[in-house]
Amino acid sequence: MNASIALMGLLLLGLLGLVLYAPKVGEHKRDAKVRALAKMSRHARRHNTVVRYHNGVPFVVTHQRRGLVYMLEGRNVSRERLVRALGHGGEAVVSKVEQEEAMTAPNPTHLTLLS
């Protein structure tokens, strides 16, 4: 008799814990996505560009001294990884964005004017 009461108590406690903990599991994934989007937004603003979307996937392409830098899910990735993540039409979208970023890139020539 006491064993069944203890078992019922543990079952009830487990069920209560599950009900209280289950909603927080989904929140962690949402919070991670929001943090990644905020990181990409800061990166884009710092480099005078915007966060772009293709097929619902946010990404950033910036032109820096070391060349073009691709950011996806808050992390720097390779061009190939970005194209794969964007899916159908990703290659065309990335090429278009690269052209736009190349137009706003600083001129790399260094001229010294003697007066």
Backbone bond lengths (Angstrom), bond angles and torsions (degrees), N, CA, C in turn:
res aa  C-N    CA-C-N  psi(-1)  N-CA   C-N-CA  omega(-1)  CA-C   N-CA-C  phi
1 M - - - 1.447 - - 1.532 110.95 -
2 N 1.331 116.81 -48.08 1.467 120.27 -179.55 1.516 112.00 -65.56
3 A 1.339 115.92 -32.72 1.462 120.08 179.30 1.528 110.59 -66.78
4 S 1.336 116.42 -40.11 1.462 118.99 -179.69 1.529 111.24 -69.83
5 I 1.312 117.83 -33.87 1.472 121.10 177.01 1.523 109.76 -68.14
6 A 1.325 116.18 -41.63 1.459 120.09 178.24 1.526 110.38 -64.98
7 L 1.340 116.60 -41.10 1.466 121.02 178.30 1.525 111.12 -63.32
8 M 1.326 116.62 -42.66 1.472 120.78 177.47 1.528 111.30 -63.73
9 G 1.326 116.32 -39.33 1.460 120.66 178.06 1.516 111.41 -64.06
10 L 1.343 117.17 -43.34 1.468 120.96 177.39 1.521 111.55 -64.92
11 L 1.319 116.69 -40.36 1.458 121.12 178.03 1.527 110.90 -63.17
12 L 1.321 116.14 -43.66 1.460 120.97 178.44 1.528 110.68 -64.66
13 L 1.316 116.71 -42.17 1.463 120.95 178.51 1.527 111.03 -64.23
14 G 1.332 116.43 -40.85 1.465 120.85 177.30 1.515 112.04 -64.05
15 L 1.307 116.68 -42.32 1.463 121.63 178.44 1.526 110.77 -64.38
16 L 1.315 116.86 -42.18 1.464 121.11 178.23 1.530 110.78 -63.52
17 G 1.326 116.46 -42.29 1.459 120.50 177.80 1.515 112.10 -63.28
18 L 1.320 116.64 -39.67 1.461 121.37 178.34 1.528 111.13 -64.75
19 V 1.317 116.39 -42.91 1.472 120.56 179.77 1.524 110.90 -63.80
20 L 1.320 117.39 -37.71 1.459 120.31 -179.04 1.524 112.54 -79.90
21 Y 1.333 118.21 -30.48 1.462 121.24 -174.33 1.529 113.05 -90.65
22 A 1.317 118.97 -31.26 1.466 123.27 -173.58 1.535 113.59 -56.19
23 P 1.326 120.81 -44.32 1.469 118.81 -179.70 1.532 113.15 -63.85
24 K 1.319 117.99 -26.91 1.463 120.64 -178.56 1.521 112.53 -72.67
25 V 1.324 118.28 -22.04 1.467 121.56 179.58 1.531 109.47 -64.20
26 G 1.314 117.64 -45.38 1.460 121.27 178.80 1.513 112.58 -69.04
27 E 1.308 117.40 -31.53 1.463 120.95 179.96 1.519 111.10 -64.63
28 H 1.325 117.19 -35.61 1.466 120.17 -178.44 1.526 110.47 -62.69
29 K 1.333 117.48 -42.49 1.462 120.91 179.19 1.524 110.67 -66.32
30 R 1.336 116.51 -41.89 1.468 119.53 178.34 1.513 110.58 -64.11
31 D 1.327 117.32 -43.66 1.461 120.67 179.44 1.515 111.26 -61.67
32 A 1.322 117.45 -39.04 1.462 120.72 178.73 1.526 110.69 -64.04
33 K 1.325 116.82 -40.02 1.473 119.76 178.75 1.527 110.87 -67.46
34 V 1.310 116.99 -39.08 1.473 120.32 178.79 1.524 110.19 -66.45
35 R 1.333 117.35 -41.69 1.472 120.30 178.07 1.524 110.91 -63.36
36 A 1.327 117.54 -40.41 1.465 120.89 178.80 1.522 110.60 -65.03
37 L 1.326 117.04 -41.62 1.468 120.56 178.61 1.526 110.73 -65.32
38 A 1.328 117.67 -39.58 1.467 120.71 177.96 1.526 110.58 -64.91
39 K 1.322 117.15 -39.27 1.469 120.75 178.50 1.531 110.48 -64.43
40 M 1.334 116.84 -42.63 1.464 120.11 178.48 1.523 111.04 -66.54
41 S 1.317 117.08 -36.98 1.457 120.96 179.03 1.532 110.93 -64.50
42 R 1.337 116.79 -44.18 1.469 120.03 177.03 1.516 111.16 -62.65
43 H 1.326 116.52 -42.30 1.465 121.12 179.06 1.532 110.49 -61.53
44 A 1.334 115.95 -43.07 1.467 120.50 -179.34 1.527 111.13 -65.42
45 R 1.332 116.58 -44.52 1.473 119.19 179.23 1.523 111.56 -63.59
46 R 1.322 116.34 -39.29 1.464 120.97 179.96 1.532 111.27 -61.66
47 H 1.343 115.77 -32.27 1.467 120.16 -177.90 1.526 112.34 -107.20
48 N 1.324 116.00 20.86 1.458 122.88 172.31 1.537 112.81 56.75
49 T 1.298 116.29 48.19 1.462 121.65 175.11 1.530 108.29 -142.65
50 V 1.320 117.55 -168.75 1.460 120.93 -175.65 1.531 110.50 -129.94
51 V 1.318 115.34 163.60 1.462 121.19 171.77 1.518 106.86 -80.98
52 R 1.312 115.80 126.44 1.459 120.62 -179.56 1.527 109.25 -106.92
53 Y 1.331 115.78 158.32 1.468 121.85 179.31 1.521 109.33 -126.56
54 H 1.334 115.74 141.08 1.465 121.89 171.01 1.526 107.00 -143.18
55 N 1.306 117.02 124.65 1.477 122.45 -176.19 1.525 111.42 54.72
56 G 1.322 117.15 34.10 1.457 121.08 178.36 1.514 114.84 79.47
57 V 1.334 117.82 6.23 1.463 122.05 -178.54 1.529 108.55 -104.10
58 P 1.340 118.07 118.03 1.461 119.55 177.90 1.531 110.76 -79.27
59 F 1.340 115.62 141.68 1.464 120.76 177.36 1.520 109.51 -153.45
60 V 1.336 115.54 162.57 1.460 121.37 179.74 1.525 107.89 -134.65
61 V 1.328 116.31 136.29 1.460 122.19 172.18 1.516 106.53 -122.96
62 T 1.330 116.80 123.57 1.466 120.88 179.26 1.508 109.79 -125.57
63 H 1.313 114.66 153.31 1.459 120.93 176.66 1.519 107.31 -103.51
64 Q 1.325 116.02 118.58 1.460 121.03 179.85 1.519 109.23 -123.84
65 R 1.308 116.35 -178.68 1.469 120.02 -178.49 1.515 112.38 -58.96
66 R 1.323 116.80 -35.61 1.466 119.27 -178.64 1.527 112.26 -84.89
67 G 1.309 117.53 5.87 1.462 122.30 178.90 1.515 111.43 113.41
68 L 1.308 115.69 -156.77 1.460 120.34 -179.61 1.526 109.83 -78.39
69 V 1.333 115.48 136.77 1.461 122.06 179.56 1.523 107.23 -120.45
70 Y 1.325 115.59 131.66 1.465 122.27 -176.73 1.518 108.73 -110.50
71 M 1.338 117.20 133.89 1.454 121.59 -179.46 1.528 109.14 -127.68
72 L 1.344 114.26 132.18 1.457 121.79 -179.79 1.516 107.40 -142.29
73 E 1.316 117.05 132.62 1.471 122.59 179.35 1.528 112.10 55.66
74 G 1.333 116.32 34.11 1.464 120.47 177.04 1.510 114.55 80.13
75 R 1.338 118.30 4.90 1.467 121.66 -178.87 1.517 110.50 -126.10
76 N 1.316 116.34 147.91 1.461 120.67 173.55 1.528 108.55 -71.97
77 V 1.315 115.13 132.64 1.467 120.62 -178.85 1.518 109.14 -132.35
78 S 1.326 115.75 169.03 1.458 120.27 176.38 1.529 109.47 -78.43
79 R 1.316 115.34 164.72 1.459 120.44 178.78 1.530 110.26 -61.97
80 E 1.327 116.05 -41.80 1.460 120.61 -178.76 1.530 111.03 -62.25
81 R 1.319 116.67 -41.03 1.473 121.17 179.51 1.530 110.33 -63.97
82 L 1.337 116.33 -40.40 1.462 120.34 179.18 1.526 110.79 -65.06
83 V 1.324 117.39 -44.38 1.472 121.15 -179.74 1.524 110.10 -61.97
84 R 1.347 117.64 -42.43 1.465 120.79 178.25 1.522 111.19 -63.04
85 A 1.344 116.87 -41.37 1.468 120.31 -177.65 1.529 111.67 -68.63
86 L 1.313 117.82 -31.25 1.465 120.64 -179.02 1.525 111.98 -75.36
87 G 1.327 117.08 -21.42 1.457 120.03 175.58 1.517 112.77 78.50
88 H 1.328 115.03 -145.62 1.466 121.80 -175.39 1.528 110.53 -60.52
89 G 1.321 116.72 127.15 1.464 121.67 179.83 1.519 113.36 81.32
90 G 1.314 117.48 6.35 1.461 120.94 -177.88 1.512 113.71 -65.09
91 E 1.319 116.66 -37.52 1.469 121.04 -179.41 1.521 110.67 -62.31
92 A 1.330 117.27 -44.61 1.462 121.49 -179.81 1.529 110.82 -65.25
93 V 1.327 116.72 -40.96 1.465 120.95 -179.24 1.531 110.13 -64.98
94 V 1.326 116.90 -45.38 1.467 120.59 -179.22 1.523 110.38 -64.56
95 S 1.335 118.02 -41.05 1.474 121.07 178.07 1.527 111.17 -61.50
96 K 1.334 116.30 -42.37 1.468 120.66 179.86 1.530 110.75 -63.92
97 V 1.339 115.93 -43.89 1.467 119.95 -179.84 1.525 110.48 -65.94
98 E 1.325 117.12 -38.52 1.475 120.27 177.74 1.522 111.29 -61.48
99 Q 1.332 116.56 -40.34 1.461 119.97 177.69 1.523 111.20 -64.40
100 E 1.342 116.42 -41.67 1.466 119.96 178.59 1.524 110.69 -63.25
101 E 1.329 116.87 -42.94 1.466 120.35 -179.60 1.521 111.41 -68.09
102 A 1.339 117.34 -33.85 1.467 120.42 179.47 1.529 110.73 -65.73
103 M 1.331 117.14 -30.48 1.470 119.72 179.78 1.524 111.81 -70.42
104 T 1.332 116.75 -29.50 1.465 119.65 -178.34 1.522 112.36 -96.46
105 A 1.328 117.33 -0.82 1.466 120.54 -178.28 1.526 110.01 -70.32
106 P 1.320 117.67 148.91 1.462 120.06 177.32 1.521 110.53 -67.91
107 N 1.304 114.67 152.52 1.456 120.64 178.99 1.528 108.74 -73.21
108 P 1.335 117.96 122.14 1.470 119.18 -174.70 1.526 114.28 -78.79
109 T 1.331 118.89 -5.81 1.456 118.99 -179.30 1.522 110.30 -74.69
110 H 1.304 115.50 140.49 1.467 121.07 179.72 1.527 107.39 -115.98
111 L 1.295 116.15 111.96 1.462 121.06 179.24 1.518 109.14 -110.74
112 T 1.292 114.59 137.26 1.448 119.95 174.89 1.516 107.45 -109.43
113 L 1.320 115.20 119.32 1.464 120.11 178.94 1.519 109.20 -95.99
114 L 1.307 115.04 125.19 1.454 119.79 178.05 1.523 108.79 -94.10
115 S 1.293 116.37 136.68 1.449 117.53 -179.50 1.507 111.31 -112.05
